[in-house]
Amino acid sequence: MSSAATLTAAAPPLRQRVSDLLYTRRGMLLLALLGPPLLWFGVIYLGSLFALLANAFFGLDDFTGQVVREFTLKNFVELTQPANLDVVLRSVTMSIAVTLTCVVLAFPLAYYMARHASGATKAMLYIAVMLPLWSSYLVRLYAWKLLLAKEGAISWLADQAHAHWVIDALLSLPSIGGPSLSFSTLGTYIVFVYMWLPFMVLPVQAAIERIPGSYIEASGDLGAGAGLTFAKIILPLALPGIAAGSIFTFSLTLGDYIIPQVIGDSTNYIGQVVYKQQGVAGNVPFAAAFSLVPIVVVGVYLWFAKRLGAFDAL
């Protein structure tokens, strides 16, 4: 009995042995922490991407409508059709326009938040930027549909200010106009900017906040005016934040299919084509091939953003 008790007391419990092992071998601790999420990422995300890629090389039987699991490049050849290229060009153009507008609107606010606001004012600005994200995406979207409608609040305000001719002039423009703001490319663009603007403000504000104040003071001491200081000091150092925010605004606009479906005319974007081909037409292989287009476009965009130091501001 005494020897058994001695062996039991001498042998450390399992929990302690595992703890000692993880403490002495940090690699195993890192594997234990990152293993489950990496496994989930590999199986669910990468697995779905590989399945998507595989389906893009399959065909569709015209008679039965069933997927034919035989290798073909037909779907990628169809992507080069003028109608499909127009959809890609339209989507990329809208994404670039929304991103540039978000930069222009976000930079002054982000600069004020980082350099001038403090205390309660800064907290209120943070809440004002993030407050739209606390409500449902669809609630905000349909609220904008009511605001942009022909009988909506924006048209009413324009009538009261005797400025309805401005809206009529914008809606009469080719390519962006329509019967009302809620049924026009211009309305789609406005809602895109509203939805993704917070994703630009926060990275830019973080980048500007990291600029040492001594740099700006030194620029002034050396005789540089406000414009030159902005061009030579503030903008280059804030560029990683702008690039980081543009990743969100560009990719979110490129892949969104709900906003163009609710706001705007019948003009198709990449997300809508994928949705219709997969859900309505049942052409899963072509939908898979088309869904690879934004992946490639965003991949190229991320490469440029990385060269600008975007990931340093994430």
C-alpha positions in Angstrom: 0.0 0.0 0.0 2.8 2.4 0.9 4.6 1.8 -2.5 1.4 2.3 -4.5 0.7 5.5 -2.7 4.3 6.6 -3.3 4.0 6.0 -7.1 0.6 7.8 -7.2 2.1 10.8 -5.4 5.2 10.8 -7.6 3.3 10.7 -10.9 1.9 14.1 -11.9 -1.7 14.3 -13.0 -2.6 14.3 -16.6 -3.6 17.9 -16.6 -0.2 19.0 -15.2 1.6 16.8 -17.8 -0.3 18.4 -20.6 0.3 21.9 -19.2 4.0 21.2 -18.9 4.1 19.9 -22.4 2.4 22.9 -23.9 4.6 25.3 -21.8 7.9 23.7 -22.9 6.9 23.2 -26.5 5.3 26.5 -27.7 4.8 25.1 -31.2 2.3 22.6 -29.8 0.5 25.4 -27.9 0.2 27.4 -31.1 -1.1 24.3 -33.0 -3.7 23.7 -30.3 -4.9 27.3 -30.5 -4.9 27.7 -34.3 -5.7 24.1 -35.3 -9.5 24.2 -34.9 -10.1 27.5 -36.7 -7.6 26.6 -39.4 -9.3 23.2 -39.9 -12.6 24.9 -40.2 -11.2 27.5 -42.6 -9.6 24.7 -44.7 -12.6 22.4 -44.8 -15.5 24.9 -45.1 -14.0 27.9 -46.9 -11.2 26.5 -49.1 -13.2 23.3 -49.6 -16.2 25.3 -51.0 -13.8 27.3 -53.2 -12.3 24.2 -54.7 -15.8 22.8 -55.2 -16.8 26.0 -56.9 -13.7 25.8 -59.2 -14.5 22.2 -60.1 -18.2 23.0 -61.0 -16.9 25.8 -63.3 -15.4 23.1 -65.5 -18.6 21.1 -65.8 -21.4 21.6 -68.3 -25.2 21.6 -68.3 -27.4 19.3 -70.3 -29.7 21.4 -72.5 -32.4 18.8 -72.6 -32.6 17.6 -68.9 -31.0 20.7 -67.2 -28.8 18.4 -65.2 -25.1 19.1 -64.5 -22.8 17.0 -66.7 -19.7 16.2 -64.8 -17.4 16.2 -67.8 -14.5 18.6 -68.3 -15.3 21.6 -70.5 -14.2 25.2 -71.0 -17.6 26.2 -72.4 -18.5 28.3 -69.4 -15.3 30.4 -69.6 -15.8 30.9 -73.3 -19.2 32.3 -72.6 -17.7 34.7 -70.2 -16.1 36.5 -73.1 -19.4 37.2 -74.7 -20.1 41.0 -75.0 -23.1 40.9 -72.6 -21.1 39.2 -69.9 -18.1 41.5 -70.4 -20.4 44.5 -70.0 -21.6 43.1 -66.7 -18.0 42.8 -65.5 -17.0 46.2 -66.7 -20.1 47.8 -65.1 -19.5 46.1 -61.8 -15.8 47.1 -61.7 -16.7 50.7 -62.7 -19.3 51.0 -60.0 -16.9 49.5 -57.4 -14.2 52.0 -58.4 -16.6 55.0 -58.3 -18.0 54.0 -54.9 -14.5 53.5 -53.5 -13.3 56.9 -54.8 -16.4 58.6 -53.4 -15.9 57.0 -50.0 -12.3 58.2 -49.9 -13.4 61.8 -50.6 -16.1 61.7 -48.0 -14.3 59.8 -45.4 -11.0 61.6 -45.3 -12.1 64.9 -43.9 -14.2 63.2 -41.2 -11.4 60.8 -40.4 -8.9 63.6 -40.1 -11.1 65.6 -37.8 -11.7 62.5 -35.6 -8.0 61.8 -35.4 -6.5 65.3 -35.0 -9.1 67.6 -33.6 -11.9 65.7 -31.8 -11.4 64.5 -28.3 -13.4 63.2 -25.3 -17.1 63.1 -25.7 -17.0 64.7 -29.2 -14.7 61.9 -30.5 -16.9 59.2 -28.8 -20.0 60.7 -30.4 -18.4 60.7 -33.8 -17.4 57.1 -33.4 -21.0 56.2 -32.5 -22.3 58.2 -35.5 -20.0 56.3 -37.9 -20.8 52.9 -36.5 -24.5 53.4 -35.6 -25.7 52.4 -39.1 -23.9 49.1 -38.7 -25.9 48.3 -35.6 -29.1 48.0 -37.6 -30.1 45.4 -40.1 -28.7 45.7 -43.6 -32.2 45.1 -45.2 -33.8 47.7 -42.9 -31.3 50.4 -44.1 -31.7 49.3 -47.7 -35.5 49.5 -47.7 -35.4 52.8 -45.8 -33.3 54.2 -48.6 -35.7 52.9 -51.2 -38.4 54.9 -49.5 -36.2 58.0 -49.3 -35.3 57.8 -52.9 -38.8 57.1 -54.2 -40.5 59.6 -56.5 -42.8 60.5 -53.6 -40.1 60.1 -51.0 -38.5 62.5 -48.5 -35.6 63.6 -50.9 -38.1 64.6 -53.6 -40.2 66.4 -51.1 -37.3 68.4 -49.7 -36.2 69.2 -53.3 -39.7 70.5 -54.0 -39.7 72.6 -50.8 -36.4 74.1 -51.8 -37.5 74.7 -55.4 -34.5 72.5 -56.5 -36.4 69.6 -58.0 -34.9 70.6 -61.4 -31.5 69.4 -60.1 -32.9 65.9 -59.5 -34.7 66.0 -62.9 -31.4 67.0 -64.6 -29.5 64.1 -63.0 -32.2 61.6 -63.8 -32.2 62.7 -67.5 -28.5 61.9 -67.9 -27.9 58.7 -70.0 -26.6 55.6 -68.3 -27.1 56.9 -64.7 -30.7 58.3 -64.9 -34.1 56.8 -64.7 -37.7 57.5 -63.8 -36.8 58.2 -60.1 -33.8 57.9 -57.9 -34.9 54.6 -56.6 -35.0 53.2 -60.1 -31.7 54.5 -61.4 -28.0 53.7 -61.4 -27.5 56.9 -59.6 -29.7 55.7 -56.7 -27.7 52.4 -56.6 -24.5 54.3 -56.4 -25.8 56.5 -53.5 -26.9 53.5 -51.5 -23.6 51.7 -52.1 -21.7 54.8 -50.8 -23.9 55.0 -47.7 -23.6 51.3 -46.9 -19.8 51.0 -47.1 -18.7 54.5 -46.0 -18.0 53.4 -42.3 -15.6 50.7 -43.7 -13.5 53.5 -45.1 -13.7 56.0 -42.3 -12.3 53.7 -39.6 -9.1 52.5 -41.3 -8.3 56.0 -42.5 -8.9 57.4 -39.1 -6.6 54.8 -37.6 -3.9 55.6 -40.1 -4.1 59.3 -39.6 -4.0 58.9 -35.8 -0.7 57.0 -36.1 1.0 60.0 -37.9 3.3 61.6 -35.3 2.3 65.2 -34.6 6.0 66.1 -34.6 6.0 65.4 -38.4 3.3 68.0 -39.0 5.0 70.5 -36.7 8.3 70.0 -38.4 6.7 70.6 -41.8 5.3 73.9 -40.6 8.6 74.9 -39.0 10.4 74.3 -42.3 8.0 76.7 -44.0 5.5 74.3 -45.7 1.9 75.5 -45.9 -1.2 73.5 -45.1 -1.5 72.2 -48.7 2.1 71.1 -49.0 2.0 69.4 -45.6 -1.1 67.5 -46.7 0.5 66.5 -50.0 3.9 65.5 -48.7 3.3 64.3 -45.1 -0.4 63.5 -44.3 -1.5 61.9 -47.5 1.5 59.5 -48.1 1.4 58.3 -44.4 -2.4 57.9 -44.6 -2.3 56.0 -47.9 -2.1 52.5 -46.2 -5.3 53.3 -44.3 -7.0 54.4 -47.6 -5.8 51.3 -49.3 -7.1 49.1 -46.4 -10.5 50.8 -46.5 -10.7 50.5 -50.2 -10.4 46.7 -49.9 -13.7 46.7 -48.0 -15.5 49.2 -50.2 -14.3 47.7 -53.5 -14.9 44.0 -52.7 -18.2 44.6 -51.0 -19.6 46.6 -53.9 -18.2 44.1 -56.4 -20.0 41.1 -54.9 -23.2 42.7 -53.6 -26.4 41.6 -55.4 -29.1 42.8 -53.1 -28.7 46.5 -53.4 -28.9 46.5 -57.3 -31.9 44.2 -57.0 -33.8 46.6 -54.7 -32.5 50.0 -55.8 -32.0 50.6 -59.5 -33.4 49.5 -62.8 -33.0 46.1 -64.5 -29.2 46.6 -65.1 -27.3 43.5 -64.1 -24.1 43.3 -61.9 -21.9 40.3 -61.2 -23.7 39.3 -58.1 -27.1 39.4 -59.8 -25.9 37.3 -62.7 -24.5 34.6 -60.3 -27.7 34.7 -58.3 -30.0 34.4 -61.3 -27.9 31.7 -63.0 -27.7 29.6 -59.8 -31.2 30.2 -58.3 -33.5 30.9 -61.3 -31.9 29.3 -64.3 -30.3 26.4 -62.4 -27.1 26.8 -64.4 -24.7 26.0 -61.5 -21.6 25.5 -63.7 -21.9 28.9 -65.4 -22.7 30.6 -62.1 -19.6 29.0 -60.6 -17.5 30.3 -63.6 -18.9 33.8 -63.3 -18.4 33.8 -59.5 -14.7 33.3 -60.1 -14.5 36.7 -61.9 -14.8 38.8 -58.7 -12.4 36.5 -57.0 -9.8 37.2 -59.7 -10.6 40.9 -59.7 -10.4 41.2 -55.9 -7.2 39.2 -56.0 -5.5 41.6 -58.4 -6.8 44.5 -56.3 -5.4 43.0 -53.1 -2.1 42.7 -54.8 -2.0 46.4 -55.6 -3.3 47.2 -52.1 -0.5 45.2 -50.5 2.1 47.1 -52.5 0.6 50.3 -51.0 1.0 48.9 -47.5 -2.7 48.3 -46.9 -2.2 45.3 -44.6 0.0 47.4 -42.3 -3.2 49.4 -41.4 -5.5 46.4 -41.0 
